[in-house]
Amino acid sequence: MILAIDQSTSGTKVMLFNEKLEMLKRINKAHQQYYPQPGWVEHDADEIYRNVVEGIQELLTDSPEVVEALRKDPTSLSLSITNQRETVVVWNKTSGKPIAHAVVWQCLRGTEYCNALKAAGKGPMVQEKSGLIIDPYFSASGAEWLLDHVEGARESAQRGELLMGTMECWLIWKLTGGRRHVTDVTNASRTLLMNIHTLQWDKELMQLFSIPASMLPEILPCDSVFGETDIEGLLPHPIQIAGVLGDSHGALAGQMCFDAGLGKATYGTGSSVMVNIGEQYSTAPQGLVTSVAFAAAGKCFYAFEGNIHCTGATLKWLQEQMQLIQSPAEVEEAALSVKDNGGVYFVPAFAGLGAPWWDADARAAIVGMSLATTRAHILRAALESIGYQVNDLIQAMTQQAGIALKEIRVDGGPTRNATLMQFQADLLGVPVNCSDVEEASALGAVVMNVLARGVYANMEEVAKLRRSRWTRQPQADQTHIQQWVEGWHHAIHQVKS
């Protein structure tokens, strides 16, 4: 059995999987969000660690057979971790106490540091070395802020008394009783401190953010054994911590996107898109970033990643603000009641245009209406806008990397909309596959776990375990597709500032 910890922004899930990659049980534990001033977001790292231990205890209490098996065979249980990325903890290595609350990836307190570096022209160098853009979203400026603003922290760091890490690093350190200060390469790649070419901490980047090397953990591949833990005496024997990666990378691995040209799209309020671009690094298109997709089986794969502001949020707006529908499920019925969009395009730039257009001043618009336009045309256009945005992002990624998209693997609530998924396949010209994955990020950590422990010899063997709910094949005539995309791009240019 494998315990999988999914430590996310809003809470922590503790799950139990078997080696066939089937989830058997799940415990959820929420943690408090702290907003000490506008734009700041914090978490209590001690609370999160307690939730992990309590969640494991609850799950094991409910699964006495697991503990009994462990008494007979110390190798019958192991633990994997996936986590919210970029959120950074700084702690004293003697006391084991954080010097302050963790700085969450959503927190903007590092903006001043980042703006100063951008003004000094450091952006191109940082992107070339890290694959990322200078932004408080990533860990480095949050850690720098803590060292500069918590009393005595900078001096303690210089004396080698402080450690820093993202959330999985903190949890491993705590679970191993402070014996292991390690991180995995995907989380390291989201700090702004790792050189994405060498996969090691970069001296120039550390100096840029005033981070002493003594604070940083050892970087390991995702399919490593990161340490051992008895979870504060809960277990009769120590078990291995094996298989660690950040949550978006976990979803990519959980969707079995092990080959270049395979990508995943998570449809939610917005949409997260990540495409495996293979073993060669490539600079991402403007506004996107290059990260390590995952490192396993002696190989390191890279990925382009981008986020779309409004996908599912568009349908929510139609429901709550405009009251055109009573539930998102109505959109599909309306879309199917007309033969096409009637020349109507819905550009959901409610918070500006994100990737790959990047126009913060653009605003939402419905373009191309006539007296013949009906409610159904507007709803269909809104639904299609989700597909167009994902298509724009993926086309930018694959063209930049010089790879052909093989298949896109999808998850999230809007995947239940068959019309949208068929439209997505038609736009991309490749199959859209919805795998039978309820917890993709946790499954990715479990995949790395079974590779680390040699349960499966390679990623090809693991990929055979993938279960698929359905696949949509492209059906529409490509001439029509080209005309639709041209109409969409015309609408985009009408709303650009």
Beta strands, then each sheet from edge to edge (+ up, - down):
strand 1: 2-7
strand 2: 11-17
strand 3: 23-30
strand 4: 42-43
strand 5: 78-83
strand 6: 88-92
strand 7: 102-103
strand 8: 162-166
strand 9: 182-184
strand 10: 194-195
strand 11: 200-201
strand 12: 218-220
strand 13: 225-229
strand 14: 239-246
strand 15: 262-267
strand 16: 271-278
strand 17: 289-296
strand 18: 299-308
strand 19: 345-347
strand 20: 365-367
strand 21: 407-411
strand 22: 432-435
strand 23: 468-472
sheet 1: 3+ 2- 1+ 5+ 14+ 13-
sheet 2: 4+ 7-
sheet 3: 6+ 8-
sheet 4: 9+ 12+
sheet 5: 10+ 11-
sheet 6: 17+ 18- 16+ 15- 21- 22- 23+
sheet 7: 19+ 20-
end
